[in-house]
Amino acid sequence: MLAVRGLSRMNAGSGPAPAGAPPADWTPVLWFGASTLAVCVTGVMLLRLGHRYIGAVQLGLCIVLAFLALGARP
């Protein structure tokens, strides 16, 4: 996805340079947030189905992904 977005920027250097800071890129935050949500929901479902240890590992991974999402913010 990042490579496809980069293709649209190939011809961006032909015009005048923009004034000010470039706009924030929220793509990594959204991807980490979506994967965190998916892992968290999977962990909760595993706990509800009775798989205690696997569900706990999933929720631990959810916490790690949440910290990565917070670190990826622009």
Order of alpha helices (4+ residues) and beta strands (2+ residues): alpha-alpha-alpha
